[in-house]
Amino acid sequence: MPTTTETSGPHETEALAAQLARRLRAGDVVLVSGELGAGKTTFVRGACRALGVEGPVTSPTFTIARRYDGAVPISHLDLYRLGDLADEDPALLADELAEDRVAFVEWPEVGAPVGLDPGRVAARVLLEHGGGDLRRIRIDP
């Protein structure tokens, strides 16, 4: 059942993501949506911290993907600049979506990864601006 929570700052957004991360396993994919500046990368950072990542967690907007070492390997993808992936080779993102890792995909609505088994989607997250640092976050498991 979907839940909606309001957070009043980055620390609360990261803490909410950490709660989700505790149930993630290798092979899980989390789709993270929201407008520019809504806190998608902040949410992913909180999840990565809970999964044991200690170094910087930054947006992969210009690199498409970043990898992190944690309790399980993690891929962080940002599809904003890719556009429609419908005509792309399914292998384009295969390494980032491998079943030995947890993957967080920002901007999945821009171009959902081709060939992704919908059964691997552990959660869909929607972040919305609520004014100032306030965010409404819907998590649909």
LINMO-V561526 format. One record per run of one state. SS is the DSSP state (2 for helix, 1 for strand, 0 for the rest). FROM is the first residue (numbers start at 1). LEN is the number of residues. Records with the same first field share a line. If there is no record, write none. Layout:
# LINMO-V561526
SS->FROM-LEN ; FROM-LEN
This chain:
# LINMO-V561526
0->1-2 ; 8-2 ; 22-7 ; 35-5 ; 51-14 ; 69-4 ; 79-11 ; 94-7 ; 107-11 ; 130-5 ; 141-1
1->3-5 ; 29-6 ; 65-4 ; 73-6 ; 101-6 ; 121-9 ; 135-6
2->10-12 ; 40-11 ; 90-4 ; 118-3
